[in-house]
């Protein structure tokens, strides 16, 4: 296989940069660009390093370190050489060019990990988890991704596939070899097995939604009347003066956005303009943006002023967000309440009473605890695997649908078993495509198209 090379560190200035070389001629190419007085490259053992000069022909580019991994004990399963130089952008590019001049081919995006899959070093689902580790934005999602990288999803899919295969094999044997005197087809037993498999796939589909929340963040709109304390609440959650806070109604005219981490979840907070009738054209644009943000958000935090009675704008807001996942915050609870707030608990499943300007930590924790419950961010079993992308999700949707049809056919008692066997074989094919057992070259190419070049 062609020997490839790429810069595997970010394309920016840093303390060091690393250029990776992988393929049959990795050590030959490394020997042309790296020169050490300690030991010749071809004599270096795997998992050893040497210090020396990095050259392009007779021209010294930099001094650095060469690390050797001998096949098959490397990331790609091939001979791998990693050159570490000083972290200048130009220096790293010069070292890469020297490797190309010495015979390497520039790697395509994700080609190192793709080769790891093709060489049996990891499964397709493990390879996809590499992207999740790289893009992790929270401790919980990083933990999930590392479990995925260790094969959690692959094991879960194999467990379900083995049960389906067992039923499918029994059907085939019963149909094809009646003269062998096999036991009759046990309908109830096999329905139970297939139902368990379908339940397992349903839980995996639920895991996709939870994982998406942890990966992409929960778009959260903070809405309410002017001066209800929306911007103060935004600053409380972010821990800094992100939104301007004044006593002048209409101060926030545009949507102010900030990302925060709460109990392992990522919230993409949007502090919206206050809802009210206004003759100010600029403020009205902000209010229109707020209405649009309500429709696009997964979570609404509706803020009400404890010291002011509910008015038409409040009632309009309550109706607008009815049916959406929401939290009611009754703010300014340090002030005397001007009316009975019994209506709000009746309209919202989650109500928090607090004083957002109190930055002692207790008020923030009240809201954080409720956000954790509403978003169900701790519902994912970190060790069981999860669906990380649309490709995986579509495979499970297909398999679950086929299993449902198979169970219905068996329960009917009127359909030939060969039709059920056909459905089970197709369900198995969908699960095998998920794990990469029968993945076509097109599927594999599409998976690695989203990787960075050096990975």
C-alpha positions in Angstrom: 0.0 0.0 0.0 1.2 3.5 -0.8 3.1 5.2 2.0 1.3 8.3 3.1 2.3 11.4 5.2 0.5 14.3 6.9 0.8 16.9 9.6 -1.1 15.4 12.6 -1.1 18.4 14.8 -3.3 21.6 14.5 -2.3 24.0 11.7 -1.2 26.7 14.1 1.8 27.9 16.0 2.6 25.8 19.1 5.5 24.2 21.0 5.8 21.2 18.8 4.3 19.8 15.6 4.1 16.1 14.5 4.3 14.7 11.0 3.1 11.1 10.6 4.3 8.6 8.0 2.5 5.3 7.4 3.1 2.5 4.9 5.6 -0.1 3.7 8.2 2.5 3.0 7.7 4.6 6.1 11.2 3.8 7.5 12.9 4.3 4.2 11.3 7.7 3.8 12.1 8.6 7.5 15.7 7.5 6.9 16.0 10.0 4.0 14.7 13.0 6.0 15.9 12.2 9.6 19.6 11.8 10.5 20.8 10.9 14.0 24.2 10.1 15.4 22.6 7.7 17.9 21.3 5.0 15.5 20.3 4.5 11.9 16.5 4.5 11.3 16.4 1.0 9.9 18.0 -0.3 13.1 15.5 1.3 15.5 13.2 -1.0 17.4 9.4 -0.4 17.7 8.3 2.0 20.4 11.7 3.7 20.5 12.8 7.3 19.8 15.9 9.1 18.6 17.0 12.7 18.4 18.6 14.2 15.3 18.3 16.6 12.4 15.4 16.7 9.9 16.6 17.4 6.4 15.3 17.9 2.9 18.2 16.6 0.9 21.4 18.3 2.2 19.3 21.2 3.7 18.7 21.0 7.4 15.1 22.1 8.3 15.1 21.6 12.0 16.2 19.3 14.8 13.6 17.0 16.3 12.6 13.5 17.5 11.7 10.4 15.5 9.4 7.8 17.0 9.1 4.3 15.4 6.2 1.9 15.4 6.7 -1.4 13.6 3.8 -3.3 12.0 1.4 -4.6 13.1 1.9 -2.9 16.5 0.9 0.6 15.3 -2.2 2.8 15.0 -2.7 1.9 11.3 -1.3 -1.7 11.6 1.5 -0.6 9.2 5.0 0.6 9.7 4.6 4.1 11.2 7.2 6.9 11.8 6.4 10.1 13.6 8.6 13.1 13.2 8.3 15.8 15.9 9.7 19.2 15.2 9.3 22.7 16.6 5.7 23.9 16.3 5.9 26.6 13.7 3.4 26.4 10.8 6.1 26.9 8.1 8.5 24.4 9.8 5.9 21.7 9.9 5.0 22.2 6.3 8.6 22.1 5.2 9.1 18.8 7.1 6.0 17.4 5.4 7.3 18.5 2.0 10.6 16.8 2.7 8.7 13.6 3.3 6.8 14.0 0.1 10.0 14.7 -1.8 11.4 11.5 -0.3 8.6 9.4 -1.8 5.5 9.8 0.5 2.1 10.6 -0.8 0.0 13.3 1.0 -2.7 11.5 3.1 -6.3 12.1 2.4 -8.7 13.1 5.2 -9.0 10.3 7.8 -6.7 8.0 5.8 -4.7 6.9 8.8 -7.8 5.8 10.7 -9.2 4.3 7.5 -6.2 2.1 7.1 -6.5 1.1 10.8 -10.0 -0.2 9.9 -8.9 -2.0 6.7 -6.0 -3.6 8.6 -8.3 -4.9 11.4 -6.9 -2.6 14.1 -10.4 -1.2 14.9 -14.0 -1.6 13.8 -15.9 1.0 11.8 -17.8 2.1 14.9 -14.6 2.5 16.9 -13.1 4.6 14.1 -16.2 6.8 14.0 -15.7 7.3 17.8 -12.3 8.9 17.2 -14.1 12.0 15.7 -16.3 12.1 18.8 -13.2 12.0 21.1 -11.7 14.9 19.1 -14.9 17.0 19.1 -15.9 16.3 22.8 -17.0 19.4 24.6 -17.8 17.9 28.0 -16.4 15.4 30.4 -19.4 13.1 30.1 -19.3 13.0 26.3 -15.6 12.3 26.3 -16.2 9.4 28.7 -18.9 8.1 26.3 -16.7 8.5 23.3 -13.8 6.6 25.0 -16.2 3.8 25.8 -17.2 3.8 22.2 -13.6 3.7 21.1 -13.0 0.7 23.2 -15.7 -1.2 21.3 -18.9 -0.7 23.5 -21.3 -0.1 20.5 -19.6 -2.9 18.5 -20.2 -5.4 21.4 -23.8 -4.3 21.8 -24.6 -4.7 18.1 -22.8 -8.1 18.0 -24.9 -9.2 21.0 -28.1 -8.3 19.3 -27.0 -9.7 16.0 -26.0 -13.0 17.5 -29.5 -13.5 18.9 -31.1 -12.7 15.6 -28.7 -15.0 13.8 -29.7 -17.8 16.2 -33.3 -17.5 15.4 -32.6 -17.1 11.7 -30.4 -20.2 11.7 -33.1 -22.2 13.5 -35.6 -21.2 10.8 -33.3 -22.2 8.0 -32.5 -25.5 9.6 -36.2 -26.3 10.3 -37.1 -25.4 6.7 -34.1 -27.0 4.9 -33.6 -30.2 6.8 -37.0 -31.6 7.9 -35.6 -35.1 7.5 -33.2 -34.5 10.4 -36.0 -34.7 12.9 -35.4 -31.2 14.4 -37.7 -30.0 17.1 -40.7 -27.9 15.9 -40.3 -24.2 15.6 -40.8 -22.7 19.1 -42.9 -19.6 18.3 -43.1 -18.1 21.8 -39.5 -18.6 22.5 -38.3 -17.0 19.3 -40.8 -14.1 19.6 -39.3 -13.4 23.1 -35.8 -13.3 21.7 -36.7 -11.0 18.8 -38.7 -8.8 21.1 -35.6 -8.4 23.4 -33.5 -7.5 20.3 -36.1 -4.9 19.2 -36.1 -3.4 22.7 -32.3 -3.2 22.6 -32.4 -1.4 19.3 -35.1 1.0 20.6 -32.8 1.9 23.6 -30.0 2.6 21.1 -32.2 4.9 19.2 -32.9 6.8 22.4 -29.2 7.0 23.0 -28.8 8.9 19.7 -30.9 11.8 20.9 -29.2 12.0 24.3 -25.7 11.8 22.7 -26.7 14.5 20.2 -27.6 16.7 23.2 -24.2 16.1 24.8 -22.3 16.5 21.5 -24.0 19.5 19.9 -25.4 21.3 22.9 -29.0 22.2 23.9 -30.2 25.3 22.2 -31.8 27.2 25.0 -33.8 30.4 24.7 -34.0 32.7 27.8 -37.3 34.7 27.3 -39.6 37.0 29.2 -40.7 40.6 29.6 -38.1 43.4 29.7 -36.5 43.8 33.1 -37.7 40.4 34.3 -34.0 39.4 34.8 -33.2 37.5 31.6 -29.7 39.0 31.2 -29.0 38.7 34.9 -29.9 35.0 34.6 -27.6 34.6 31.6 -24.7 36.2 33.5 -25.5 33.9 36.5 -25.3 30.8 34.3 -22.2 31.8 32.4 -20.4 33.2 35.5 -19.4 36.4 33.7 -20.9 39.7 32.5 -22.0 38.4 29.1 -25.2 40.4 28.8 -25.6 44.1 29.6 -27.9 44.6 32.6 -29.7 47.9 33.2 -33.0 49.1 34.7 -33.9 50.5 31.2 -36.6 48.3 29.5 -35.5 47.0 26.1 -31.7 47.0 26.8 -31.3 43.7 25.1 -32.3 44.2 21.4 -30.5 41.3 19.7 -29.9 37.7 20.7 -26.8 37.3 22.9 -25.4 33.8 22.7 -23.0 31.9 25.1 -22.1 28.2 25.5 -21.9 26.8 29.1 -21.3 23.4 30.6 -23.9 22.2 33.1 -23.7 18.8 34.8 -22.0 17.2 31.7 -24.4 18.9 29.2 -23.5 21.7 26.9 -26.1 24.5 26.8 -26.1 27.1 24.0 -27.8 29.9 25.8 -29.6 32.7 23.9 -30.5 35.8 25.8 -33.5 37.2 23.8 -35.0 40.6 23.6 -37.9 41.2 26.0 -41.4 40.6 24.8 -43.6 43.7 24.7 -45.4 46.1 22.4 -42.9 48.7 21.2 -42.7 51.5 18.6 -38.9 51.2 18.4 -38.2 49.5 15.0 -34.8 48.1 16.2 -36.3 46.7 19.4 -39.2 45.1 17.3 -36.6 43.3 15.1 -35.1 41.9 18.3 -38.5 40.7 19.5 -39.2 39.1 16.1 -35.8 37.3 16.4 -36.9 36.1 19.9 -40.1 34.6 18.5 -38.1 32.7 15.9 -35.6 31.6 18.5 -38.5 30.1 20.6 -39.4 27.9 17.6 -35.8 26.8 17.0 -34.8 26.1 20.6 -34.9 22.7 22.3 -35.3 24.2 25.8 -37.1 27.4 26.9 -36.2 29.2 30.2 -39.2 31.6 30.7 -38.4 34.3 33.3 -41.1 36.1 35.3 -40.7 39.1 37.7 -41.9 38.1 41.2 -42.5 41.8 42.0 -44.8 42.5 39.0 -48.2 40.9 38.3 -48.7 38.8 35.1 -49.8 40.9 32.2 -51.0 40.2 28.6 -47.4 39.8 27.4 -46.8 37.1 30.0 -49.9 35.2 29.1 -49.0 35.5 25.4 -45.6 34.1 26.1 -47.0 31.2 28.2 -49.3 30.2 25.3 -46.5 30.6 22.7 -44.2 28.1 24.5 -47.0 25.7 25.5 -46.0 22.1 24.6 -42.3 22.8 24.4 -39.7 21.6 26.9 -39.5 24.5 29.3 -38.5 25.8 32.8 -40.3 28.6 34.6 -38.0 30.9 36.6 -39.7 33.3 39.1 -37.0 35.8 39.6 -36.4 38.6 42.2 -37.7 36.4 45.0 -35.9 38.7 47.4 -38.7 41.2 46.8 -42.3 40.9 48.0 -44.6 39.1 45.6 -47.3 41.4 44.2 -49.8 38.6 43.4 -50.5 34.9 43.6 -48.2 32.8 41.3 -50.4 29.7 41.5 -51.0 29.9 37.7 -47.3 29.3 36.8 -46.9 25.9 38.5 -50.1 24.9 36.7 -48.7 25.8 33.3 -45.1 24.6 33.8 -43.9 21.2 35.0 -40.7 22.8 36.4 -40.7 26.0 38.4 -37.7 27.5 40.1 -37.8 30.5 42.5 -34.6 32.4 42.8 -32.8 35.7 42.9 -30.6 35.8 39.8 -28.5 38.8 41.0 -27.3 36.7 44.0 -24.0 35.2 42.8 -23.3 33.2 45.9 -23.7 29.9 44.0 -26.9 28.6 45.7 -29.2 30.3 43.3 -27.4 29.0 40.3 -27.4 25.5 41.7 -31.2 25.6 42.0 -31.5 26.2 38.3 -28.7 23.8 37.3 -30.4 20.9 39.2 -33.7 21.5 37.3 -31.9 21.8 34.0 -30.2 18.4 34.6 -33.6 16.8 35.3 -35.4 18.3 32.3 -32.6 17.5 29.8 -32.2 13.9 31.1 -28.5 14.3 30.6 -27.5 11.4 32.9 -29.8 8.8 31.2 -27.0 7.4 29.0 -25.2 4.3 30.2 -21.6 5.3 29.5 -20.4 1.7 29.1 -23.2 0.4 26.9 -22.4 2.2 23.7 -24.5 4.8 21.8 -25.4 5.9 18.3 -23.1 8.7 17.3 -24.2 9.7 13.8 -27.0 9.4 11.2 -25.3 6.5 9.4 -25.5 4.4 12.6 -29.0 5.6 13.4 -30.3 4.7 10.0 -28.9 1.2 10.2 -30.7 0.7 13.5 -34.0 2.1 12.3 -33.9 -0.3 9.4 -33.1 -3.3 11.5 -35.7 -2.4 14.1 -38.4 -2.0 11.4 -37.5 -5.4 9.9 -37.6 -7.1 13.3 -41.0 -5.6 14.0 -42.3 -7.1 10.7 -40.7 -10.5 11.5 -42.4 -10.6 14.9 -45.8 -9.6 13.4 -45.5 -12.4 10.8 -44.6 -15.0 13.5 -47.5 -13.9 15.7 -50.0 -14.1 12.8 -49.2 -17.8 12.4 -50.3 -17.6 8.7 -47.1 -16.4 7.0 -44.5 -18.9 5.8 -41.3 -19.0 7.9 -39.1 -18.4 4.9 -40.6 -14.9 4.7 -39.7 -14.3 8.3 -36.2 -15.7 7.7 -35.8 -13.2 4.8 -36.7 -10.3 7.1 -34.2 -11.5 9.7 -31.4 -11.8 7.2 -32.0 -8.2 6.0 -32.0 -7.0 9.7 -28.7 -8.7 10.2 -27.3 -7.1 7.1 -28.3 -3.7 8.4 -26.5 -4.3 11.7 -23.5 -5.7 10.0 -23.3 -2.6 7.9 -23.4 -0.5 11.1 -20.4 -2.4 12.5 -18.5 -2.5 9.2 -18.7 -6.3 8.6 -20.2 -5.8 5.2 -19.5 -2.1 4.7 -18.9 -1.2 1.1 -16.0 0.9 -0.1 -18.5 3.8 -0.6 -19.7 3.7 3.0 -16.1 3.6 4.4 -15.1 6.5 2.2 -18.0 8.5 3.4 -17.2 7.8 7.1 -13.6 9.1 6.8 -14.5 12.1 4.6 -15.3 14.1 7.8 -11.9 13.4 9.4 -9.0 15.8 9.6 -6.1 15.1 7.2 -3.6 14.0 9.9 -5.9 11.5 11.5 
